[in-house]
Amino acid sequence: MFEPVKVAFAEYLQGFYKELSATTPALKEYKKRGFSYSFVYAPSRMVDQANVMLEAWQRNDTSGQATTPAKLPVIIFSFAKDYMPTGRDYSYQISDPVDVIIPSDEKERYFQLKTIAGDLRVQLAICAADEPTAKSIAAQLLSYVDSPVQRGFDARYQFAQQEIKFPCQIDTPDTPASNVETGSKNVTILAVDFTLHCTVPIYDAPDEDEPNDGKGSGPDDPSGFPLVDLIYQKDETTIRNGRDVEIGN
């Protein structure tokens, strides 16, 4: 359910990497290295394991040569395992399904939609061989997030062979970059915490053995709920008044 958010956040970090300015010699090399060798996703690990994550990164071969150690700086990011509903001052959930047509769906099928408004905690460990480089990355990251146009991003979801975007908001851009003790004079780790306020869609379609509009083509392209084109309502009242009522959708 939340995997598209993780993918979208990684893409968001790519945008930051492109705008990062090389203010130290280490950052000049970092900029040339490429995103895939500069950021590491550590599933379900948080800053209290930063040393373990960094050691694993440094043991990895990043250049195709078995004897070449991984270079610093590097940014390791991870998502917490916990979950919290988003406060109503930020967003709200659609708990009861509503009928919708996906705008890009040329078949114009009716589906039902609910949304989850949830918070995901993400942490970034900025690891560098020197303090000026770590501070420069942290300062530029927080400045990047502080931009009004960078306060959020869209996550992409797939349903009925359609791509639908739903927003994620980043809170808070004024969070500090905290020092993480490493016990080493040669490594500086600064930790940054973000909370992502996410809206996640849950679409529903009729089962194959349930009434449907017959417009689907398989499990990944389901049929929509049946439509009612015209209802004729006739009872004693309408007959007595000499009129019938037509209700059209």
N, C-alpha and C positions, 0 to 999 in steps of 0.2 A: 504493500500500500504506500509506503513512504520511500521506496527506492527511487522513484522519479525525482524526489526532492534532493536526495544525495547526489544524483547525477547532475541536476541543475546547479547545485552548490559548487560542484567541481568546475562546471563551466563558468560560473561566476568568478571563481578564483583565477581562471585563465584570463579573464578580463583584467583583473588586478595585476597579474604577472606581466601582461603586455604594457601596462602603464607604469610599472615600477622603474624608478630612476636609479642608476648605478652611482651611488654616492660614496662608495668605498671600493677598493680594488677587488675584494671578494664578490661584491655585487656585479661587477663587470663580467666576471666569469659566470656568475649565476644567471645573468641575462642571456648569455650565449648558450647555456647548457640545454635549454628547452624545458617546457612545462613538465613533461613526463618524467624528467630526471631531477626536478626541483621540488615537486610536491609528492607526498606519500599519503595514501589513505590507509588508516589503521582501524579496521572494523572493531567497534565496541571497546576501544581502549581510550582511556582518558589521561589527563596530564600527570596523574600520580604514577603512571607507567612510562613517562616520557623517556627516562633513561633506558628502559628496556627497548622501547621503540627505536630510539636513536642507535643503540648498539646493533639491533637487527638491521637497520638501514646501512650502517657502516660495514657490516659483514657482507652485504649484497654486492654483486658485481654489476656496476652500472655502465660499463663501457665495453663489455664483451671480453675483457681481459681478467682472468681469474685473480691476478695479483694486484689489481687496481682497487684501492679502497674508495668507498663513496665519498663524494666531496661535500663540504659545507660551504655555504648555508643550505639548509633544507627546511621545508615547512611540512610538519606532520599534522594531519587533521583527522578527527574522529567524532562520531556521534554517540551520545550517551544512550544507554539501554532504556532509561526511564521515559515516561510519556506523561504529558500534562495537557488537559484541554485548554485552549486559548481563552483568555478572559474576554468577557463580552465588551470590554472597552476597546478591544482590537478587532474582533470579528464575531460572527455568530454561526451556528450550525443550522443546516436544514435537516432536522431530525425526522420529519415526516416527508415521504416521497412526493415530489411534484412532477407533473408531466412536462417533458421538454422535447424539443427537436434540436439536434446539434446543427448549428448554422451551416457547417461545411458539408453536411450529409445531403447529397443530391437525391437520395431516396426519400427524404423527408419523413423518416420514421419517428414514431412517438416512443420514447423511453421514459423511465422514471429515474429521478436523480435525488440523492441525498448527499450532503457534504459533511465532512469532518473538519472541524477547526481545532488543530492541535499544535502544541509547542514541541519542538525538537531542540535539544541542547547540543551545540557543536563547539568543540575546542580545537584551537590551533596551537601547536608548539613550534615556535620559531627557534630553530637551532642554528647557531653560528659559532665560528671559531674565535670571534672577537666581539666584544660588547658593542662597538659602534655599528657594526653590520646588523646585529640583532635589533638594536634600537631603531635603526633606519627602516628596516622592514616593518617593524611594529608600527612606527609612526605613520608610514605611508599607507599601511593597510587600514588603520583607523581613520585616516584622512579620506581614503577611497570610499569607505563605508559611509562616511559622514556626508558625502555628496547626495543631494536630494534625488538625483537620478539613479543612485546606486543603493538606495535604502532597501531595495527588494529585487526579486527576480521571479520569473515564471518557471514552473515545473510543467513538463509535458507528459500527458497521460494518453493512453491508447484505448479506444473502445469502438467497436463496430467499424474497424478499419479507418477510424477518424483520429486525428491528433487534436487534443483539447488542452489548452493552457489554463492553469490556475495559479494564483499568486502566492508568493512567500514574502513576508516582511521581516527584516533583520532588526533585532533589538538587543543591545543598545549600542549605538556607534561610539558613545563616550566611555565605554568600558576600559579599564586599565590593562596594560600588558604586565602581568606579574612575573617576577623572577622565580624560576624553579631551581632549587639547589641541586647541583649535579655532583659535587665533591671533586670537580675537576677545574683547574685554572684555565684549561684550554677550550672549554665549551661554555657558551652562554645560552640558556634556554629561557625564552619569554613566552608566557601562556596568555592567550586571548580567548575569552568566552563570548559566544554569541547565542542568542535564543532566536530560533526561526519560528515565526507565526505562520503556519501553513494552512491552506485550504485544500482539502483532498476530496475529489469527487468519488462517489460510489454510484455507478449506473446499474440499472436493472432492466432486464428484457424478459419477455415470456419464454417459458420452456417450449421445446419443440412440440410437445403434446398439448400445449395450452393454446387457446385462441390467439391468433396473431395476424399480422397484415400480409404475410407471405413474401416479404421483400428481402429476407435474409438469404445467405448463400452458404452458411456453415457456422461452426462454433465461434469463429472469430468475426463473423459478420451476421449477427442474429437478426431475426425479424423483429419488428416493433409491435407494440400493442395495437389491437384492432381499432380502427377509427369508426365513428358513427357519423355517417354523412347527413342523414335526415331522419327526424323523428316525427311521426304523425301522432298527435294526441287527440283522441276523440272520446268524450264521455257525455253523460246526459246534459251537463251544463253547457258544453259547447254546442251540442246539437240543438238544445232548446234555444240558445241564442243565435242559431243559424250560422255558426262559424266554426271552423277547425283551427287548431293552433299548429304551426310548423316551427320546429326548433332545429336550426341548422348549426353545424359546427364549421 
